[in-house]
Amino acid sequence: MIEIDQVFTHTFTITQAEVIAFANCSGDFNPIHLDASFAADTPFKKPIIHGIFSSSIFSKYFGTINPGEGTIYLKQTLEFLRPMFADMPYEAIMKVKDIISTKNTAIIDCKIIDKNTGKLTLIGEAYILHKDKIK
């Protein structure tokens, strides 16, 4: 059962091969994500992960881990604070902010932290529904 103030964490890494696969699925072939030579001339100095791809870790977590199967993702706000890079360790941290029991819905603060630097890379808020695990 999901409860207010619960905190969930999930450590993950996204590979460059996964970035390429995401580009193929999304059609976003911006060279900032795929071309090391191009990225070398940017402030980031190397390819960065697509922001939307990096935030998809929340969909994975809610839909397959907690609350898991049957979760409906209703809304997500996002603010991209720093670039994320392939093959680096990150941690998604989710804290239950509120529960709307009449709608079986939870509002969850979401953030991603770079495990090497401890710096925030992304913040946002998710609204999820689960008829059995959010009351």
Residue frames as qw, qx, qy, qz and C-alpha x, y, z in Angstrom:
[[0.000, 0.889, 0.458, 0.000, 0.00, 0.00, 0.00],
 [0.380, 0.434, -0.014, 0.817, 1.29, 3.47, -0.92],
 [0.384, -0.775, -0.426, 0.263, 1.34, 5.96, 1.99],
 [0.101, 0.964, -0.048, 0.240, 2.12, 9.66, 2.38],
 [0.246, -0.852, 0.461, -0.033, 5.82, 10.42, 3.06],
 [0.912, -0.054, 0.359, 0.192, 7.02, 7.03, 1.80],
 [0.133, 0.797, -0.475, -0.348, 10.30, 7.29, -0.09],
 [0.932, 0.177, 0.299, 0.099, 11.36, 4.90, -2.83],
 [0.045, -0.765, 0.501, 0.402, 14.75, 4.78, -4.55],
 [0.907, 0.306, 0.278, 0.076, 15.99, 3.08, -7.68],
 [0.266, -0.653, 0.497, 0.506, 19.58, 3.09, -8.93],
 [0.784, 0.507, 0.356, 0.038, 20.07, 2.84, -12.68],
 [0.256, -0.472, 0.486, 0.690, 22.43, 3.41, -15.60],
 [0.691, 0.652, 0.203, -0.236, 21.49, 4.15, -19.20],
 [0.648, -0.170, 0.503, 0.545, 23.90, 2.87, -21.86],
 [0.124, 0.471, -0.359, -0.796, 24.76, 4.61, -25.12],
 [0.043, -0.106, -0.914, -0.390, 23.23, 1.63, -26.94],
 [0.017, 0.610, 0.751, -0.253, 19.95, 2.38, -25.13],
 [0.065, 0.642, 0.022, -0.764, 20.23, 6.06, -26.12],
 [0.089, 0.225, -0.698, -0.674, 20.60, 4.96, -29.75],
 [0.037, -0.352, -0.929, -0.110, 17.59, 2.63, -29.40],
 [0.049, 0.682, 0.494, -0.537, 15.56, 5.51, -27.93],
 [0.086, 0.498, -0.307, -0.806, 16.57, 7.75, -30.84],
 [0.084, -0.017, -0.869, -0.488, 15.37, 5.04, -33.23],
 [0.045, -0.528, -0.837, 0.134, 12.03, 4.74, -31.38],
 [0.014, -0.745, -0.347, 0.570, 11.42, 8.46, -30.92],
 [0.539, 0.695, 0.294, 0.375, 12.92, 9.74, -34.15],
 [0.174, -0.975, 0.127, 0.047, 14.99, 12.29, -32.19],
 [0.876, 0.165, 0.021, 0.453, 18.37, 12.03, -33.91],
 [0.056, -0.979, 0.158, -0.112, 19.73, 15.32, -32.56],
 [0.720, 0.397, -0.448, 0.352, 23.52, 14.86, -32.73],
 [0.221, -0.643, 0.468, -0.565, 23.87, 16.15, -29.15],
 [0.836, -0.267, 0.340, -0.337, 22.70, 12.65, -28.13],
 [0.961, 0.197, 0.194, 0.015, 24.47, 10.53, -30.72],
 [0.691, 0.600, -0.104, 0.389, 27.60, 12.15, -32.14],
 [0.685, -0.531, -0.111, 0.486, 30.66, 12.47, -29.87],
 [0.458, 0.137, 0.195, 0.856, 32.42, 14.82, -32.33],
 [0.125, -0.676, -0.346, -0.639, 29.42, 17.14, -32.44],
 [0.611, -0.735, -0.294, -0.025, 28.95, 17.01, -28.66],
 [0.699, -0.177, -0.118, 0.683, 32.64, 17.81, -28.08],
 [0.204, 0.287, 0.129, 0.927, 31.95, 21.34, -29.36],
 [0.422, -0.694, -0.368, -0.452, 29.07, 21.90, -26.92],
 [0.277, -0.671, 0.424, -0.542, 29.20, 22.97, -23.26],
 [0.909, -0.277, 0.185, -0.253, 28.59, 19.30, -22.33],
 [0.038, -0.667, 0.725, 0.166, 31.70, 18.00, -24.17],
 [0.044, -0.060, 0.986, 0.147, 30.10, 14.60, -24.78],
 [0.383, -0.313, -0.638, -0.590, 26.72, 13.19, -25.85],
 [0.309, -0.099, 0.564, -0.759, 23.85, 13.64, -23.38],
 [0.092, 0.321, 0.942, -0.018, 20.87, 11.37, -22.76],
 [0.215, -0.482, -0.458, -0.715, 17.53, 12.59, -24.12],
 [0.220, -0.229, 0.478, -0.819, 15.76, 14.28, -21.19],
 [0.785, -0.072, -0.038, -0.614, 12.50, 12.44, -21.78],
 [0.799, 0.136, -0.586, 0.026, 14.35, 9.14, -21.97],
 [0.249, 0.240, -0.693, 0.633, 16.10, 9.79, -18.65],
 [0.432, -0.150, 0.357, -0.814, 12.76, 10.56, -17.01],
 [0.766, -0.006, -0.467, -0.441, 11.23, 7.32, -18.28],
 [0.307, 0.143, -0.855, 0.392, 12.82, 5.60, -15.28],
 [0.366, -0.013, 0.482, -0.796, 9.77, 6.78, -13.31],
 [0.771, 0.146, -0.229, -0.576, 7.43, 4.97, -15.70],
 [0.608, 0.199, -0.765, 0.071, 9.50, 1.80, -15.29],
 [0.063, 0.127, -0.758, 0.637, 9.48, 2.11, -11.51],
 [0.509, 0.056, 0.331, -0.793, 5.78, 2.86, -11.07],
 [0.770, 0.229, -0.267, -0.532, 4.60, 0.40, -13.71],
 [0.793, 0.185, -0.580, -0.004, 6.77, -2.60, -12.85],
 [0.405, 0.143, -0.699, 0.573, 8.14, -2.18, -9.32],
 [0.167, -0.455, -0.672, 0.560, 5.96, -0.03, -7.06],
 [0.696, -0.085, 0.493, -0.515, 3.01, 0.07, -7.04],
 [0.326, -0.144, 0.899, 0.253, 3.61, -2.20, -10.06],
 [0.015, 0.228, 0.835, 0.500, 1.34, -3.91, -12.53],
 [0.077, -0.717, -0.691, -0.048, -1.93, -2.09, -13.06],
 [0.225, -0.592, -0.138, 0.762, -0.52, 1.38, -12.36],
 [0.390, 0.767, 0.395, 0.322, -1.84, 4.14, -14.59],
 [0.411, -0.199, -0.005, 0.890, 0.50, 7.09, -15.15],
 [0.152, 0.832, 0.528, -0.076, -1.76, 10.17, -15.23],
 [0.161, 0.973, -0.031, 0.166, 0.61, 13.14, -15.29],
 [0.770, -0.248, -0.026, 0.587, 4.28, 14.08, -14.99],
 [0.123, 0.988, -0.094, 0.025, 5.92, 17.48, -14.70],
 [0.862, -0.036, 0.029, 0.505, 9.64, 17.73, -15.35],
 [0.050, 0.976, -0.205, -0.042, 12.45, 20.22, -14.98],
 [0.897, 0.196, -0.098, 0.384, 15.80, 19.26, -16.44],
 [0.363, -0.916, 0.101, 0.139, 18.51, 20.79, -14.24],
 [0.214, -0.663, 0.652, 0.299, 21.71, 19.18, -15.51],
 [0.670, 0.383, -0.533, -0.347, 22.67, 16.92, -18.40],
 [0.824, -0.268, 0.486, -0.115, 22.80, 13.18, -17.91],
 [0.281, 0.615, -0.683, -0.275, 25.40, 11.00, -19.60],
 [0.921, 0.073, -0.327, -0.197, 25.41, 7.38, -20.72],
 [0.802, 0.078, -0.510, 0.301, 27.10, 4.74, -18.60],
 [0.042, 0.373, -0.482, 0.792, 26.99, 6.82, -15.40],
 [0.277, -0.375, -0.858, 0.216, 25.18, 5.78, -12.19],
 [0.258, -0.351, -0.038, -0.899, 22.03, 7.68, -11.22],
 [0.067, -0.273, -0.881, 0.381, 19.44, 7.32, -8.50],
 [0.315, -0.479, -0.420, -0.704, 15.74, 8.04, -8.89],
 [0.087, -0.155, -0.721, 0.670, 14.16, 9.18, -5.63],
 [0.328, -0.445, -0.524, -0.648, 10.39, 9.29, -5.31],
 [0.031, -0.107, -0.687, 0.718, 8.52, 10.61, -2.27],
 [0.122, -0.602, -0.749, -0.247, 4.76, 10.30, -1.84],
 [0.039, 0.167, -0.130, 0.977, 3.53, 13.85, -1.36],
 [0.512, 0.060, 0.292, -0.805, -0.23, 13.29, -1.20],
 [0.065, 0.176, 0.967, 0.170, -2.91, 10.69, -1.71],
 [0.499, 0.030, -0.064, -0.864, -6.36, 11.38, -3.15],
 [0.283, -0.019, 0.941, -0.184, -8.12, 8.32, -1.74],
 [0.595, 0.480, 0.396, -0.509, -11.42, 9.01, -3.51],
 [0.637, 0.676, -0.239, -0.284, -9.58, 8.62, -6.83],
 [0.943, -0.144, 0.206, 0.218, -6.99, 5.99, -5.80],
 [0.543, 0.739, -0.074, 0.393, -4.35, 8.51, -6.88],
 [0.654, -0.558, -0.036, 0.510, -0.96, 9.47, -5.44],
 [0.298, 0.932, -0.134, 0.158, 1.05, 12.61, -6.08],
 [0.877, -0.276, 0.069, 0.388, 4.74, 11.81, -5.98],
 [0.011, 0.921, -0.328, -0.208, 7.74, 14.14, -5.95],
 [0.937, 0.209, 0.128, 0.248, 10.35, 12.76, -8.33],
 [0.020, 0.911, -0.383, -0.152, 14.02, 13.52, -8.68],
 [0.934, 0.216, -0.100, 0.268, 17.14, 12.03, -10.17],
 [0.355, -0.865, 0.332, 0.127, 20.55, 12.44, -8.58],
 [0.629, 0.584, -0.498, 0.127, 23.94, 11.86, -10.17],
 [0.897, -0.414, -0.126, 0.087, 25.46, 9.19, -7.91],
 [0.726, 0.171, -0.145, 0.650, 29.02, 10.42, -8.54],
 [0.175, 0.374, -0.113, 0.904, 28.44, 14.09, -7.68],
 [0.103, -0.443, -0.730, 0.511, 25.28, 13.99, -5.56],
 [0.139, 0.236, -0.070, -0.959, 23.83, 16.76, -7.74],
 [0.550, 0.491, 0.558, -0.380, 20.22, 16.89, -8.90],
 [0.187, -0.057, 0.665, 0.720, 19.76, 16.35, -12.61],
 [0.297, -0.335, -0.613, -0.651, 15.97, 16.33, -12.82],
 [0.157, 0.167, 0.693, -0.683, 12.97, 17.17, -10.64],
 [0.373, -0.169, -0.527, -0.745, 9.25, 16.78, -11.17],
 [0.471, 0.001, 0.603, -0.644, 5.96, 15.52, -9.89],
 [0.239, -0.038, -0.883, -0.403, 4.00, 12.45, -10.94],
 [0.654, -0.029, 0.295, -0.696, 0.34, 11.59, -10.56],
 [0.256, 0.128, -0.935, -0.211, -0.34, 7.86, -10.59],
 [0.742, -0.152, 0.089, -0.647, -3.44, 5.74, -10.09],
 [0.299, 0.123, -0.946, -0.002, -3.71, 2.21, -8.76],
 [0.627, -0.390, -0.277, -0.615, -7.11, 0.85, -7.79],
 [0.862, -0.324, -0.389, 0.033, -5.76, -1.64, -5.24],
 [0.715, -0.107, -0.293, 0.626, -2.55, -0.15, -3.84],
 [0.094, 0.151, -0.130, 0.975, -3.49, 3.53, -3.43],
 [0.321, -0.624, -0.696, -0.154, -6.39, 4.13, -1.05]]
